[in-house]
Amino acid sequence: MQFQAHIQISNSAVTKCGLVDLFKEASNVLLLDGNTSESDSFEWILAVGSVDEISVGTEKAFDKLQDFYDKHKEWVFGSLSYDLKNGLENLESSHSDRIQFPDLHFFIPKYLFVFKDNQLAIYHHESSAVFDLETLSRTSQETEIYFENSIKQRVEKQQYITDVNLIKEHIQRGDIYEMNYCQEFYAEKTNLNPFDTFTRLNTISKAPFSCYYKVGDKYLLSASPERYIKKVGNKVISQPIKGTRKRGIDLAEDERLKKELYEDQKERSENVMIVDLVRNDLSKIAKKNSVTVDELFGIYSFDQVHQMISTISCEVDEQTSLKEIFEATFPMGSMTGAPKISAMKLIEKFEKTKRGLYSGAVGYINPQGDFDFNVVIRSLQYNALNKYLSFMVGGAITIGSDAELEYQECLVKAKALFEVLDQKHAE
């Protein structure tokens, strides 16, 4: 990929919107927006177009991704669906999927735009490429989000409560310790402007792992606060989220809620179970005695919620492949439960919707083999061909779970998604 130019940018938001609009007809578009978070490589990055791509099912998917990356050894962008689990273990996904993202999809972009410190770096794959710099100074246009359909629930509240209590029976019997149970909200035959909707969602949430992702006629609009996995050199980092509180109406209530979250024994129990699961996953590919819990029960505040986040890391040998890292850690424990395989079997039993890209991951691999992927949560998905809109929310069920409170936590997590569609919470 060739470097074209560095441009000084005075209005990042206008530039970002102008670029996405310019390439809105491209078959592959991925905007990763850190919303000025701690990323040391970019504040946002936009990959558009495709000079090569791979879209495969679950069978040996990570082998095929490894081969694709090894062939190019440069920037690769794309997604991993939750259902890749079926190629890793003796599992299945039999529920309906109306969004239909590929199980694994990655592409080499034709154009790459990297923004940091008011500088936009432009790269391209065509030596004769000419980029119209005037598009970067266009004025943004306010756009109304028209969404006329009402949101429906795949699982009614009473069924959700019944399911939670049945899951607790499995925990009581010792089948699992914890399970992430999710439910779908959806709308049919609906028209949506995907990027305008994402822009509004991103403004409301300002999450550190937000992304706008287009593959053909399928769209992901994500305000994810969670990192699945990151590799820098020989260090691998995972940051699972377990523990949620709403934001307060003022600073005093905010501080009370953060203290309450930090001291909540149920939330700590959920979090530490997943930390142990992630430690076990990383130990499969880590150098001896290198798995470390860098932070336990960290409380982080986002525009919509407070979250309890722990950080686990390890060191790997230089010869450790990205295939080996993904196969050891995917799907992420925060979205399954523990033990992982038993929890995934019960997820298939109790949930009513195929997860697909939800609770999967979106991210990039760079030319040095480093990578960073989010967890696809707090996200809208839209299929423009069949006009189906979907979002899922869930939480960890443990023996100490109260079904009513778990249901209310789902609504807290979905607050921004309802808000961006001008809908009220379902009850």
VOPAGU-2260 file (C-alpha; in pm, 1 decimal, decimal comma):
REM VOPAGU-2260
SITE   aa  ch    i         X         Y         Z
SITE  MET   A    0       0,0       0,0       0,0
SITE  GLN   A    1     142,7     335,9    -105,9
SITE  PHE   A    2     147,1     653,7      99,2
SITE  GLN   A    3     -14,4     948,5     -80,0
SITE  ALA   A    4     -28,2    1248,5     152,6
SITE  HIS   A    5     -50,4    1398,6     498,6
SITE  ILE   A    6    -320,3    1662,6     536,2
SITE  GLN   A    7    -377,9    1900,3     826,3
SITE  ILE   A    8    -741,6    1866,5     935,4
SITE  SER   A    9    -930,6    2133,7    1126,4
SITE  ASN   A   10   -1260,9    1948,9    1165,6
SITE  SER   A   11   -1223,8    1575,4    1214,0
SITE  ALA   A   12   -1599,1    1503,8    1226,1
SITE  VAL   A   13   -1667,2    1681,1     895,5
SITE  THR   A   14   -1376,3    1504,6     726,1
SITE  LYS   A   15   -1486,8    1167,8     855,8
SITE  CYS   A   16   -1845,3    1213,3     738,4
SITE  GLY   A   17   -1733,9    1349,2     401,3
SITE  LEU   A   18   -1509,9    1049,8     336,5
SITE  VAL   A   19   -1772,2     791,5     429,6
SITE  ASP   A   20   -2023,7     971,9     207,8
SITE  LEU   A   21   -1773,8     977,9     -78,8
SITE  PHE   A   22   -1728,9     599,8     -62,9
SITE  LYS   A   23   -2082,1     503,5      38,1
SITE  GLU   A   24   -2124,9     281,9    -268,9
SITE  ALA   A   25   -1814,6      74,5    -196,2
SITE  SER   A   26   -1885,1    -290,3    -114,9
SITE  ASN   A   27   -1648,5    -286,3     185,0
SITE  VAL   A   28   -1634,5       3,7     429,2
SITE  LEU   A   29   -1500,7      -4,5     785,0
SITE  LEU   A   30   -1466,3     299,1    1009,3
SITE  LEU   A   31   -1303,9     226,1    1346,7
SITE  ASP   A   32   -1358,8     523,6    1576,9
SITE  GLY   A   33   -1182,1     541,4    1912,2
SITE  ASN   A   34   -1355,5     867,7    2005,9
SITE  THR   A   35   -1020,1    1010,1    2123,9
SITE  SER   A   36    -949,8     707,3    2346,1
SITE  GLU   A   37    -604,4     573,5    2434,8
SITE  SER   A   38    -515,3     426,3    2094,7
SITE  ASP   A   39    -149,4     497,7    2023,5
SITE  SER   A   40    -185,1     450,3    1648,6
SITE  PHE   A   41    -493,6     647,3    1545,4
SITE  GLU   A   42    -800,8     835,4    1664,9
SITE  TRP   A   43   -1001,9     689,9    1378,1
SITE  ILE   A   44    -921,5     484,4    1074,1
SITE  LEU   A   45   -1128,1     431,1     759,1
SITE  ALA   A   46   -1074,5     140,5     517,8
SITE  VAL   A   47   -1272,9     142,8     191,6
SITE  GLY   A   48   -1291,7     -57,9    -125,9
SITE  SER   A   49   -1125,8    -391,7    -185,9
SITE  VAL   A   50    -831,2    -517,5    -385,9
SITE  ASP   A   51    -877,3    -864,7    -237,0
SITE  GLU   A   52   -1111,6   -1019,0      17,9
SITE  ILE   A   53   -1204,3   -1343,8     186,0
SITE  SER   A   54   -1550,7   -1448,7     299,5
SITE  VAL   A   55   -1581,1   -1800,7     440,8
SITE  GLY   A   56   -1789,4   -2029,2     660,5
SITE  THR   A   57   -1691,5   -2183,9     991,3
SITE  GLU   A   58   -1484,9   -2477,5     861,2
SITE  LYS   A   59   -1112,2   -2405,4     916,6
SITE  ALA   A   60   -1194,8   -2034,0     905,4
SITE  PHE   A   61    -888,3   -1923,0    1103,1
SITE  ASP   A   62    -657,7   -2130,8     880,7
SITE  LYS   A   63    -802,1   -1947,7     580,1
SITE  LEU   A   64    -760,3   -1610,4     751,4
SITE  GLN   A   65    -397,5   -1694,4     828,7
SITE  ASP   A   66    -335,4   -1790,7     465,3
SITE  PHE   A   67    -503,3   -1469,2     346,4
SITE  TYR   A   68    -290,9   -1253,9     576,3
SITE  ASP   A   69      30,4   -1440,2     490,9
SITE  LYS   A   70     -39,3   -1385,0     121,1
SITE  HIS   A   71     -55,9   -1004,7     163,9
SITE  LYS   A   72     131,8    -912,7     485,8
SITE  GLU   A   73     -34,5    -571,5     499,7
SITE  TRP   A   74    -339,4    -394,0     644,8
SITE  VAL   A   75    -632,0    -635,3     666,4
SITE  PHE   A   76    -974,3    -536,2     802,3
SITE  GLY   A   77   -1280,7    -741,8     883,3
SITE  SER   A   78   -1497,6    -942,2    1118,3
SITE  LEU   A   79   -1538,0   -1267,1    1309,0
SITE  SER   A   80   -1888,6   -1396,1    1379,0
SITE  TYR   A   81   -1975,1   -1565,6    1708,1
SITE  ASP   A   82   -2070,9   -1877,3    1512,0
SITE  LEU   A   83   -1708,2   -1949,4    1424,8
SITE  LYS   A   84   -1729,5   -2147,7    1749,7
SITE  ASN   A   85   -1886,6   -2426,0    1542,8
SITE  GLY   A   86   -1561,9   -2476,7    1353,9
SITE  LEU   A   87   -1360,9   -2483,9    1676,9
SITE  GLU   A   88   -1579,4   -2717,4    1882,5
SITE  ASN   A   89   -1858,6   -2969,1    1829,6
SITE  LEU   A   90   -2128,3   -2700,0    1841,2
SITE  GLU   A   91   -2407,8   -2572,6    1618,7
SITE  SER   A   92   -2620,4   -2264,0    1551,4
SITE  SER   A   93   -2967,6   -2355,6    1434,1
SITE  HIS   A   94   -3164,4   -2035,8    1499,6
SITE  SER   A   95   -3279,7   -1785,9    1237,6
SITE  ASP   A   96   -3037,9   -1520,3    1111,0
SITE  ARG   A   97   -3205,9   -1233,6     925,9
SITE  ILE   A   98   -2892,5   -1015,1     898,7
SITE  GLN   A   99   -2664,1   -1273,8     735,6
SITE  PHE   A  100   -2314,0   -1132,8     776,7
SITE  PRO   A  101   -2048,3   -1381,9     663,3
SITE  ASP   A  102   -1902,3   -1603,8     936,6
SITE  LEU   A  103   -1559,0   -1458,5     862,5
SITE  HIS   A  104   -1494,1   -1166,6     629,2
SITE  PHE   A  105   -1171,9    -971,5     571,0
SITE  PHE   A  106   -1054,5    -736,5     299,0
SITE  ILE   A  107    -747,5    -547,9     176,8
SITE  PRO   A  108    -869,7    -189,6     130,5
SITE  LYS   A  109    -817,9      11,7    -185,2
SITE  TYR   A  110    -796,2     331,8      22,2
SITE  LEU   A  111    -691,4     376,9     384,3
SITE  PHE   A  112    -731,9     697,3     587,8
SITE  VAL   A  113    -562,7     725,2     928,2
SITE  PHE   A  114    -639,6    1023,7    1152,3
SITE  LYS   A  115    -434,8    1128,3    1456,3
SITE  ASP   A  116    -327,4    1459,1    1610,3
SITE  ASN   A  117    -517,7    1664,7    1348,3
SITE  GLN   A  118    -328,5    1489,9    1067,5
SITE  LEU   A  119    -492,5    1268,9     805,5
SITE  ALA   A  120    -263,7    1016,7     638,5
SITE  ILE   A  121    -388,0     880,4     304,7
SITE  TYR   A  122    -274,5     549,7     156,7
SITE  HIS   A  123    -386,1     376,9    -161,8
SITE  HIS   A  124    -335,4      64,9    -370,3
SITE  GLU   A  125    -336,4     219,6    -718,2
SITE  SER   A  126     -32,2     408,0    -842,5
SITE  SER   A  127    -251,8     624,5   -1063,8
SITE  ALA   A  128    -501,6     700,9    -789,1
SITE  VAL   A  129    -604,5    1064,9    -760,5
SITE  PHE   A  130    -783,9    1173,0    -446,8
SITE  ASP   A  131   -1002,3    1483,9    -451,1
SITE  LEU   A  132    -881,9    1672,8    -145,0
SITE  GLU   A  133   -1168,8    1919,9    -177,2
SITE  THR   A  134   -1407,3    1657,6     -39,8
SITE  LEU   A  135   -1238,1    1688,8     297,2
SITE  SER   A  136   -1355,8    2046,4     350,6
SITE  ARG   A  137   -1722,0    1988,7     272,9
SITE  THR   A  138   -1970,1    2112,9     531,4
SITE  SER   A  139   -2162,8    1852,1     726,6
SITE  GLN   A  140   -2535,8    1828,0     687,8
SITE  GLU   A  141   -2769,0    1758,0     980,1
SITE  THR   A  142   -2979,4    1456,6     895,4
SITE  GLU   A  143   -3300,0    1343,0    1061,7
SITE  ILE   A  144   -3318,5     977,5    1153,9
SITE  TYR   A  145   -3652,8     860,4    1024,0
SITE  PHE   A  146   -3753,9     533,5    1180,3
SITE  GLU   A  147   -4125,5     467,8    1166,3
SITE  ASN   A  148   -4152,8     104,2    1273,3
SITE  SER   A  149   -4186,7      -0,4    1634,8
SITE  ILE   A  150   -3928,2    -225,5    1796,9
SITE  LYS   A  151   -4045,7    -575,9    1882,7
SITE  GLN   A  152   -3904,0    -823,7    2133,1
SITE  ARG   A  153   -3807,1   -1174,0    2027,6
SITE  VAL   A  154   -3845,6   -1284,3    2391,7
SITE  GLU   A  155   -4124,0   -1138,1    2604,3
SITE  LYS   A  156   -4033,1   -1025,7    2953,7
SITE  GLN   A  157   -4202,5   -1315,6    3132,0
SITE  GLN   A  158   -4027,4   -1568,6    2906,9
SITE  TYR   A  159   -3696,0   -1397,2    2977,3
SITE  ILE   A  160   -3755,6   -1425,9    3352,8
SITE  THR   A  161   -3854,4   -1792,3    3316,9
SITE  ASP   A  162   -3540,2   -1860,2    3111,9
SITE  VAL   A  163   -3313,8   -1693,6    3368,0
SITE  ASN   A  164   -3457,3   -1910,5    3644,9
SITE  LEU   A  165   -3409,1   -2224,2    3432,0
SITE  ILE   A  166   -3048,8   -2123,6    3362,5
SITE  LYS   A  167   -2997,6   -2087,3    3738,2
SITE  GLU   A  168   -3116,6   -2447,4    3777,3
SITE  HIS   A  169   -2834,3   -2554,4    3544,8
SITE  ILE   A  170   -2593,5   -2356,7    3761,5
SITE  GLN   A  171   -2736,1   -2519,9    4073,5
SITE  ARG   A  172   -2672,9   -2862,8    3920,2
SITE  GLY   A  173   -2313,5   -2771,3    3841,1
SITE  ASP   A  174   -2349,3   -2770,1    3460,8
SITE  ILE   A  175   -2204,0   -2417,2    3443,2
SITE  TYR   A  176   -2095,8   -2137,6    3677,1
SITE  GLU   A  177   -2207,3   -1848,4    3461,2
SITE  MET   A  178   -2380,5   -1794,1    3126,0
SITE  ASN   A  179   -2421,1   -1487,8    2909,8
SITE  TYR   A  180   -2788,7   -1485,9    2808,9
SITE  CYS   A  181   -2896,2   -1247,1    2531,1
SITE  GLN   A  182   -3223,2   -1139,7    2374,1
SITE  GLU   A  183   -3306,4    -975,6    2042,3
SITE  PHE   A  184   -3503,3    -660,3    1965,1
SITE  TYR   A  185   -3594,7    -616,0    1599,5
SITE  ALA   A  186   -3798,3    -436,1    1334,0
SITE  GLU   A  187   -3912,4    -565,8     994,5
SITE  LYS   A  188   -3971,4    -388,3     663,5
SITE  THR   A  189   -3797,9     -76,7     782,9
SITE  ASN   A  190   -3593,9     185,4     598,6
SITE  LEU   A  191   -3281,1     318,7     763,6
SITE  ASN   A  192   -2995,9     549,9     668,2
SITE  PRO   A  193   -2710,0     345,6     816,1
SITE  PHE   A  194   -2432,8     603,8     840,1
SITE  ASP   A  195   -2654,0     884,3     969,9
SITE  THR   A  196   -2785,8     641,4    1230,7
SITE  PHE   A  197   -2431,0     542,6    1325,7
SITE  THR   A  198   -2328,6     908,5    1353,8
SITE  ARG   A  199   -2612,0     974,2    1595,7
SITE  LEU   A  200   -2534,2     658,7    1796,7
SITE  ASN   A  201   -2166,3     750,7    1810,9
SITE  THR   A  202   -2252,4    1101,5    1929,7
SITE  ILE   A  203   -2473,9     962,2    2205,9
SITE  SER   A  204   -2230,6     694,7    2326,1
SITE  LYS   A  205   -1874,3     804,4    2233,1
SITE  ALA   A  206   -1752,0     450,0    2294,6
SITE  PRO   A  207   -1382,7     363,3    2250,5
SITE  PHE   A  208   -1441,9      71,5    2010,6
SITE  SER   A  209   -1716,2     215,0    1792,7
SITE  CYS   A  210   -1736,0     114,3    1429,9
SITE  TYR   A  211   -1936,9     158,4    1111,8
SITE  TYR   A  212   -1907,4    -153,1     897,1
SITE  LYS   A  213   -2056,6    -227,4     556,5
SITE  VAL   A  214   -2030,3    -554,4     367,8
SITE  GLY   A  215   -2247,0    -536,1      56,3
SITE  ASP   A  216   -2601,6    -467,8     178,1
SITE  LYS   A  217   -2529,8    -556,9     542,0
SITE  TYR   A  218   -2441,3    -296,0     804,2
SITE  LEU   A  219   -2307,8    -295,0    1160,0
SITE  LEU   A  220   -2346,9      27,2    1361,1
SITE  SER   A  221   -2156,7     -30,1    1683,1
SITE  ALA   A  222   -2097,1     169,7    2000,2
SITE  SER   A  223   -1891,7     -99,9    2169,3
SITE  PRO   A  224   -1706,1     -15,2    2490,9
SITE  GLU   A  225   -1523,5    -350,6    2500,2
SITE  ARG   A  226   -1195,8    -477,2    2360,0
SITE  TYR   A  227   -1177,1    -846,7    2273,0
SITE  ILE   A  228    -806,3    -877,2    2206,2
SITE  LYS   A  229    -506,9    -668,4    2108,0
SITE  LYS   A  230    -154,7    -771,3    2006,9
SITE  VAL   A  231     143,2    -536,5    2007,6
SITE  GLY   A  232     476,8    -702,7    1943,9
SITE  ASN   A  233     485,4   -1010,1    2162,7
SITE  LYS   A  234     223,8    -881,9    2411,4
SITE  VAL   A  235    -141,8    -988,6    2393,6
SITE  ILE   A  236    -408,6    -801,4    2591,2
SITE  SER   A  237    -774,4    -883,8    2663,6
SITE  GLN   A  238   -1016,6    -655,8    2851,5
SITE  PRO   A  239   -1344,7    -830,1    2939,6
SITE  ILE   A  240   -1639,1    -631,0    3073,3
SITE  LYS   A  241   -1860,4    -774,4    3344,2
SITE  GLY   A  242   -2058,9    -535,1    3563,4
SITE  THR   A  243   -2285,5    -247,0    3461,4
SITE  ARG   A  244   -2456,0      51,7    3622,9
SITE  LYS   A  245   -2653,4     333,9    3463,7
SITE  ARG   A  246   -2519,2     690,0    3469,6
SITE  GLY   A  247   -2645,8     916,3    3746,0
SITE  ILE   A  248   -2844,1    1234,9    3704,4
SITE  ASP   A  249   -2565,2    1435,1    3873,6
SITE  LEU   A  250   -2206,4    1392,9    3993,8
SITE  ALA   A  251   -2308,0    1279,2    4341,9
SITE  GLU   A  252   -2531,0    1001,0    4210,3
SITE  ASP   A  253   -2264,0     905,5    3955,9
SITE  GLU   A  254   -2008,0     859,0    4232,7
SITE  ARG   A  255   -2256,1     658,4    4441,6
SITE  LEU   A  256   -2332,6     427,1    4150,9
SITE  LYS   A  257   -1963,6     375,1    4072,1
SITE  LYS   A  258   -1892,9     286,8    4436,1
SITE  GLU   A  259   -2194,2      55,2    4440,3
SITE  LEU   A  260   -2071,0    -121,1    4125,3
SITE  TYR   A  261   -1717,3    -161,4    4260,3
SITE  GLU   A  262   -1839,6    -309,5    4588,8
SITE  ASP   A  263   -2114,7    -532,0    4445,0
SITE  GLN   A  264   -2015,5    -890,7    4529,2
SITE  LYS   A  265   -2231,5   -1039,2    4252,7
SITE  GLU   A  266   -2067,8    -817,2    3988,9
SITE  ARG   A  267   -1722,1    -900,5    4125,4
SITE  SER   A  268   -1804,9   -1269,5    4117,0
SITE  GLU   A  269   -1916,0   -1245,7    3751,5
SITE  ASN   A  270   -1606,0   -1049,2    3660,4
SITE  VAL   A  271   -1353,6   -1274,0    3831,0
SITE  MET   A  272   -1504,4   -1586,8    3672,4
SITE  ILE   A  273   -1444,6   -1440,2    3326,8
SITE  VAL   A  274   -1098,0   -1317,8    3426,5
SITE  ASP   A  275   -1010,8   -1675,9    3521,8
SITE  LEU   A  276   -1153,3   -1800,2    3189,7
SITE  VAL   A  277    -946,5   -1546,0    2992,6
SITE  ARG   A  278    -634,5   -1636,8    3191,6
SITE  ASN   A  279    -692,9   -1999,3    3098,7
SITE  ASP   A  280    -745,4   -1911,4    2729,1
SITE  LEU   A  281    -427,9   -1702,4    2715,1
SITE  SER   A  282    -226,1   -1970,5    2893,4
SITE  LYS   A  283    -268,3   -2190,8    2584,6
SITE  ILE   A  284     -47,3   -1961,2    2377,6
SITE  ALA   A  285     148,6   -1766,8    2642,9
SITE  LYS   A  286     512,9   -1790,7    2740,1
SITE  LYS   A  287     549,9   -1970,8    3071,1
SITE  ASN   A  288     448,1   -1763,5    3376,2
SITE  SER   A  289     366,7   -1458,5    3161,0
SITE  VAL   A  290     -13,2   -1442,4    3207,6
SITE  THR   A  291     -84,8   -1138,1    3425,8
SITE  VAL   A  292    -395,9    -968,0    3561,9
SITE  ASP   A  293    -291,5    -606,2    3505,4
SITE  GLU   A  294    -612,5    -460,6    3651,5
SITE  LEU   A  295    -898,5    -626,7    3837,3
SITE  PHE   A  296   -1241,0    -460,8    3878,6
SITE  GLY   A  297   -1149,9    -131,7    3711,8
SITE  ILE   A  298   -1448,8     106,6    3699,3
SITE  TYR   A  299   -1478,8     305,0    3375,5
SITE  SER   A  300   -1744,6     562,6    3291,1
SITE  PHE   A  301   -1896,6     604,3    2945,0
SITE  ASP   A  302   -2167,5     844,0    2831,3
SITE  GLN   A  303   -2444,1     586,9    2889,7
SITE  VAL   A  304   -2313,3     350,5    3158,4
SITE  HIS   A  305   -2044,0     268,6    3414,4
SITE  GLN   A  306   -1862,4     -59,3    3346,6
SITE  MET   A  307   -1641,9    -293,4    3546,2
SITE  ILE   A  308   -1344,5    -386,6    3326,1
SITE  SER   A  309   -1048,5    -610,9    3399,9
SITE  THR   A  310    -727,1    -631,9    3196,7
SITE  ILE   A  311    -536,3    -955,7    3140,4
SITE  SER   A  312    -218,5    -986,4    2935,2
SITE  CYS   A  313      50,5   -1233,5    2837,0
SITE  GLU   A  314     362,0   -1262,3    2626,8
SITE  VAL   A  315     383,8   -1489,7    2324,0
SITE  ASP   A  316     673,1   -1623,2    2116,7
SITE  GLU   A  317     749,7   -1445,9    1790,7
SITE  GLN   A  318     648,6   -1763,1    1605,4
SITE  THR   A  319     297,5   -1766,5    1757,8
SITE  SER   A  320      54,1   -1710,5    1470,7
SITE  LEU   A  321    -260,8   -1499,4    1470,2
SITE  LYS   A  322    -450,5   -1823,1    1395,3
SITE  GLU   A  323    -323,6   -1976,1    1720,2
SITE  ILE   A  324    -418,3   -1667,6    1921,1
SITE  PHE   A  325    -769,9   -1648,5    1779,2
SITE  GLU   A  326    -833,7   -2019,6    1817,1
SITE  ALA   A  327    -719,9   -2010,8    2181,5
SITE  THR   A  328    -937,4   -1714,8    2280,6
SITE  PHE   A  329   -1245,5   -1705,3    2055,1
SITE  PRO   A  330   -1529,6   -1651,7    2128,1
SITE  MET   A  331   -1447,0   -1409,7    2408,2
SITE  GLY   A  332   -1538,3   -1537,6    2754,5
SITE  SER   A  333   -1734,4   -1228,0    2849,3
SITE  MET   A  334   -1997,4   -1326,2    2589,2
SITE  THR   A  335   -2014,0   -1698,5    2667,7
SITE  GLY   A  336   -1976,2   -1782,3    3033,7
SITE  ALA   A  337   -1787,3   -2056,0    3213,1
SITE  PRO   A  338   -1698,9   -2327,2    3142,7
SITE  LYS   A  339   -1700,7   -2193,0    2789,8
SITE  ILE   A  340   -1815,8   -2496,3    2588,9
SITE  SER   A  341   -2093,1   -2593,3    2833,3
SITE  ALA   A  342   -2211,9   -2232,6    2841,2
SITE  MET   A  343   -2223,1   -2212,1    2460,3
SITE  LYS   A  344   -2434,4   -2527,5    2443,0
SITE  LEU   A  345   -2686,2   -2375,5    2682,9
SITE  ILE   A  346   -2679,4   -2044,0    2494,3
SITE  GLU   A  347   -2799,1   -2233,1    2187,9
SITE  LYS   A  348   -3070,9   -2399,1    2396,9
SITE  PHE   A  349   -3213,7   -2084,3    2555,9
SITE  GLU   A  350   -3159,1   -1803,8    2306,0
SITE  LYS   A  351   -3403,4   -1760,2    2018,0
SITE  THR   A  352   -3183,9   -1580,6    1761,4
SITE  LYS   A  353   -2861,7   -1679,8    1590,4
SITE  ARG   A  354   -2601,8   -1436,7    1720,9
SITE  GLY   A  355   -2406,3   -1401,1    1398,2
SITE  LEU   A  356   -2187,2   -1092,7    1418,4
SITE  TYR   A  357   -2332,1    -998,3    1759,3
SITE  SER   A  358   -2077,3   -1097,5    2027,7
SITE  GLY   A  359   -1828,0   -1156,7    1751,0
SITE  ALA   A  360   -1551,0    -908,5    1673,6
SITE  VAL   A  361   -1450,2    -638,8    1424,6
SITE  GLY   A  362   -1101,7    -498,0    1380,9
SITE  TYR   A  363    -775,7    -493,3    1188,9
SITE  ILE   A  364    -441,7    -666,7    1142,9
SITE  ASN   A  365    -150,0    -443,2    1044,0
SITE  PRO   A  366     152,5    -521,6     823,7
SITE  GLN   A  367     362,7    -614,1    1129,8
SITE  GLY   A  368     107,8    -875,7    1240,1
SITE  ASP   A  369     -25,0    -669,8    1531,3
SITE  PHE   A  370    -401,1    -643,1    1565,6
SITE  ASP   A  371    -688,9    -499,6    1767,9
SITE  PHE   A  372   -1049,7    -625,4    1778,6
SITE  ASN   A  373   -1358,6    -510,4    1963,7
SITE  VAL   A  374   -1648,1    -711,6    2104,5
SITE  VAL   A  375   -1962,8    -651,9    1899,8
SITE  ILE   A  376   -2207,5    -533,0    2165,5
SITE  ARG   A  377   -2425,3    -217,7    2198,9
SITE  SER   A  378   -2475,0    -244,6    1823,2
SITE  LEU   A  379   -2744,1    -212,6    1558,4
SITE  GLN   A  380   -2737,3    -446,6    1259,5
SITE  TYR   A  381   -2927,9    -379,0     939,5
SITE  ASN   A  382   -2984,8    -577,1     621,6
SITE  ALA   A  383   -3078,8    -324,3     353,0
SITE  LEU   A  384   -3196,8    -597,6     114,5
SITE  ASN   A  385   -3466,4    -749,8     337,0
SITE  LYS   A  386   -3500,9    -428,1     546,1
SITE  TYR   A  387   -3450,8    -609,6     874,9
SITE  LEU   A  388   -3310,5    -423,6    1177,9
SITE  SER   A  389   -3179,6    -608,1    1481,9
SITE  PHE   A  390   -2998,0    -550,9    1807,1
SITE  MET   A  391   -2923,9    -784,0    2094,7
SITE  VAL   A  392   -2845,1    -720,9    2460,7
SITE  GLY   A  393   -2769,2    -954,2    2744,5
SITE  GLY   A  394   -2584,8   -1016,1    3066,0
SITE  ALA   A  395   -2415,1   -1273,8    3281,2
SITE  ILE   A  396   -2645,0   -1508,2    3472,2
SITE  THR   A  397   -2499,4   -1651,5    3793,6
SITE  ILE   A  398   -2652,1   -1828,6    4090,6
SITE  GLY   A  399   -2698,3   -1488,5    4253,7
SITE  SER   A  400   -2888,8   -1335,2    3961,3
SITE  ASP   A  401   -3230,3   -1179,2    4013,5
SITE  ALA   A  402   -3427,0   -1226,2    3689,7
SITE  GLU   A  403   -3609,3    -892,7    3715,5
SITE  LEU   A  404   -3286,0    -702,7    3778,5
SITE  GLU   A  405   -3113,5    -883,6    3491,5
SITE  TYR   A  406   -3395,9    -776,3    3260,9
SITE  GLN   A  407   -3366,3    -415,4    3373,7
SITE  GLU   A  408   -2988,8    -427,3    3316,2
SITE  CYS   A  409   -3055,4    -534,5    2956,9
SITE  LEU   A  410   -3265,5    -222,4    2910,0
SITE  VAL   A  411   -2990,8      -3,8    3056,1
SITE  LYS   A  412   -2746,6    -148,3    2803,1
SITE  ALA   A  413   -2997,1     -93,1    2520,6
SITE  LYS   A  414   -3076,5     265,8    2622,9
SITE  ALA   A  415   -2865,1     433,9    2355,6
SITE  LEU   A  416   -2997,0     200,3    2085,0
SITE  PHE   A  417   -3358,7     282,3    2166,9
SITE  GLU   A  418   -3269,8     650,1    2192,7
SITE  VAL   A  419   -3105,1     668,8    1851,8
SITE  LEU   A  420   -3420,9     520,7    1697,6
SITE  ASP   A  421   -3647,0     754,1    1900,6
SITE  GLN   A  422   -3806,5     454,7    2069,3
SITE  LYS   A  423   -3900,7     392,9    2429,9
SITE  HIS   A  424   -3770,5      94,8    2620,7
SITE  ALA   A  425   -3980,4    -218,3    2591,5
SITE  GLU   A  426   -4120,7    -349,1    2919,3
